[in-house]
Amino acid sequence: MAMVEIRDVRKVYEGGFEALKGVSLDIEEGEILALLGPNGAGKTTLISAICGITLPTDGTIVVGGNDVIDNYREARNLIGLVPQEINLEPFEKVINTVRFSRGLFGKPRNDAFIEQVLRKLSLWEKRDAKVMELSGGMKRRVLIAKALSHEPRVLFLDEPTAGVDVELRRDMWETVEELKRDGVTIILTTHYIEEAEAIADRIGVINSGEILLVEGKEALMAQMGQKELRVELTDPLDAIPDSLSQFDLTLDDDGRTLVYTFDAKADRTGIGRLMAALPDAGLKVCDVNTVQSSLEDIFVGLVHGQGEDAA
């Protein structure tokens, strides 16, 4: 059974705006799912519905076998949430802030566990500092510590590295990997596509309140990613010779590079015919290399394609 089961979830706000349009999704125990989408896509609304912050208009959500409405307390006890907004008591000490969150969930005091969490997030040396004395990145770490304080089995990270420097971001993802090894299910929304590409097991793309796809990262790259053959020429071209019109070529780098896009899984890529045709067209090749489409290319293509369909 999936750790999180979402079935036909809709959210319609007063005034008729439909933020979620029948979303269905299963999230497996112990996996890292990255949810990608532009601003206003429905990422935060979906997380809020799962966490019980907002009530869905239709559909069901089950976390660890508990319906988030009928068994709210049991479901919520399994969930840790790191929100986008930094909303902390500025005059409270870091350690008391984290202890208080644990107490809110009815967990008994456990100073050894709180110390472990703070050390993982490099907050132990700051434990007696007031929140107002911390940098923005360290405040973000406090949010994560609060979310982990009651030992959740599902962790939602809503844009967790926004405004965080590179070093802190790297430390955070090391913590995420460690939580995954402990069997924690992690769902993150991010604008940093390279992070999703680096650490996620599966990628979900959401836009205009609809899930466009959910796919294993490697499978997604293999199924949808294309490769480019970039042929660097000795002499620049003003235009592609007519004799090469049978190939889908574009010019790049001020006419110095021919770009040929192909499906790496195809039985016949056409590369051999292209390379044989170049000398016949009077072109001298200086260098050749291939480039794999990135996850960002795939994401932009999906969202742009949906926009065209809607039009």
N, C-alpha and C positions, 0 to 999 in steps of 0.2 A: 504494500500500500504506500502511496506517495505521502510525504510529510505534509505537503500543502496541496489541497485539491480545490480548484476553482472551476465552477460550472455556470456558464451562461450569465455572468455577472454584468449587470447594467447599473449605471448611476446617472440619473437625470436630476439636474438641479432645478430649483424654482426658476421659472422663466423658460424652461424647455431645453436648456443646454444639456446635451448627452455626452458626459465625460467618458463613460465606458459603454461600449456597444456589444454586449454579449461575449465577454471575455471568458475563455476556458483555457485552463493551464494546470498541468501537474508538475510539482517540484519534488524531486526525489530527496530522500534523507541523505545528508552528507555531501550534497553537490553544491557547487558555486554557479548560480545562474546570474548572468549579467543582463539587465533589462535596459536596452538602448532606445532612445527616442528623442525627438526635438522637444523644446519647451512647449508645454500644453498638450503633449501627446497622451497623457493619462497615467504616467508612471506613479506620481505621488498619490493620485486618487486611488489607484489600485492598491498601493501599499497601505493607505489609510483604511480602506475597506477591509483588508486582511487583518489589520491590527485593531479593528473595532473603533477607530477614530471617526469614521463616517459609515453610515448604514447604506448598503447597496439598495437600489430600487427593486431589483429582481436578481434571482440566482442564489447560489449557495457557495459558502467558503468553509472548508474543513481544515483544521490544523491539528496534526497528531491525533486524528480520529474525533476531534471535538469541533462541533459547529460553532462558528465565531459569534453567533447570535444566541442560540439555544444553550450553549455551554461556554458563555463568554469568559468566565473567570478561568476555567481550565485551559481554554485556548490561549488566552492572553498570558498566562503564566509561562507558556512555552516560548514566548516571543520576546526578543530584544529589538528595540528600534533606535536607530541613530538618525534623527531628523536632519533636514537641510539647515534649518535655522538654529543658531546658537542661542539657546534660551536657558541661561543658568543664573542662579542666585549670586550676584557679584561679590557680596561680602562674606560668603560662606567659604570655609576651607575645602580644599579639594577632597580630602579623605572623608569629611562629613557628608559632602554632596553624594559621594558614591555609596556610603553606608546607608544614607537615607533612602536611596533608590531601592536598595536591597530590602529594606524594611517595608517599603510600600507593597511589595509582593508577598509579605508575610513570611519571609525567610528569616531564620534565626541568625543572630549576629555571628559572623565568622571573619575575624580580623585577619587570619592567615590567608583566606581566599581573597579578601580585598587587597591585601599586600601583593599577592601573586598577580592580580589583574593590573594593579598600578605599576608593578615592575615590568610587566609585559609591554606596557604602553609608555615606558620611560617617564612615568609620573611620580614614582616613589619619592624622588628627591624634592618634588614640589607638593608633597602631600599636605603640608601645613600652610601652604601659600593660599591666599584668598584668590578666588576665581578671577577677580578684576585685575590681578597682577600678572595674569598669564597672557601669552601671545595668542593670536587667533588660532594658530595651528595646535597649540597646547590645549586650548579650550575644546577644540574638536576631539582631541584625545579623551578629554573628560567625558564628553558625550558618549564615546564608545565604552569607556569604563562604566558609566551609569547603565548602559544597555546590557553589559555583561555581568552586572553585579548580582543578578538573581539566577545566574547559570541557565540561560535560555538554550533551547535546542534549535531554534530558528532565529537567525539574525538578519534584520533588514538594515541596509546601509543606503540611505537616500542621499546621493551626491556627497559621500563622506570626505572626499579629498578636495572639495572646493576651497580655494584659498590656502591650501596647505603646501609648504615647500617640498622640494624633491626628496630631501632626506626623511622628513616625517612621512611622506607618502610611501616611501619604500618600507619603512618600519611598520606602517599600518598593514601593508599587504603581507608582510611576514607574519604578523599576528593573525590575519585572515587565513593564511595557509595552515597555521598551527591549529586554529579552531576547526578547520576542515578535517584535519587529521584526528581531532577529537570527536568527529562525527556530527558537528554542528552544520546545519543547512544554512547557506548564506545566499541572500538575494541582494544584489546591489544595482542601483541605478547610477549611471555615470555619463558624463560628457567626454571623458578621457577614453576614447575607443581603444587606444593602445593598451590600456590597463585591462579592459575586457578581453582583448586578444591574448594577453599574457597569462591571466590567472583563471578565467572562467572555464567551466566544463561545457556549459551550453550558453548560447546567445539567444535572447529573445528580442525581437524588434517590434515596438509598439508605436503607432501613429494614429492620431485622430480617434483615440479610444478603442482601437482594434489591434489585436495581435497579428502582425503580418507573417511572422514565422517564429518558431522555436526549434533550434537545431543544434546538434553538437558542433563545437567550434571547428574541429577538423573536417567534419562532414560538410559543414557550411562552406568552408573555404574550397573544398574539393568540388562541390556541386555547383557553386555559383561563382567562384573566383576564376578569373581568366588570367592568362599570361600574355605578356607583351614581349615580342622580339624586337629589340632596338638595334638597328643597323647603323653604325656610325660611318659616314662617308668621308673620303679623303677631300673631296671638293663639295662645297655647298650647292644645293639645287634651288632654283626659283620655283619650280613646279615638278610634280611627279611625272615622269615620262609616260606617254600614252601606251607604250608597250607593257606597262605594269598595271594598267587599269583593271585587269582581272583580279588583282589582289586588293584587299581592303587596307590601304596604306594611308598614313598621314605623315606630314612633315613636322619635325620638332627641332628645337635648338637652332633657330634661324636657318633652316634648310640643311643642317648638317647631319640630321638623324632621321632615318625612315623607321616608322613605328608600325609593326604588324601585330594585330591582336588575334589570338587563336585559343582554341579549347585544348588544354593540355591532355584531356582524356580521350580526345577524338582519335580514331584509327589513322586518319590522314590529316595532318596539321597544315599541309601546304608549304611548310618551311623549305623542304628540299627543292620544290619547283621555284619558289621565290629566289633562293640563293643561286639557282642555275640561271634565272632570268636576269639577274643584276648585271653580270658582265655583258650580256647581249644588249642591255640598255645603255652600255657605255659607262657604267658606274663602278668606281673603285671602292672597295670596302676597307675601312681602317680597323674597325672593331665590331664585335657582335656580343650582345648579352641579353638575358631574359629577366623579366621582372614579374613577380607574382602580384596579382591584385590584392590589396589590403582589405581588412574588414571594413575600414572606413569607406572604401570604394563601393563595397557591396551594400553597406548601410545607406549611403547616399542614393545609390541606384534604386533600392527598394522604396525609400520614402518618396523620391522623385517620381517613380513609376506609379505609386498610389495616387499622388497628386494629379498626374495626367489622367488616370482612370476616373477620378472624381470629376475632373473637368469634362 
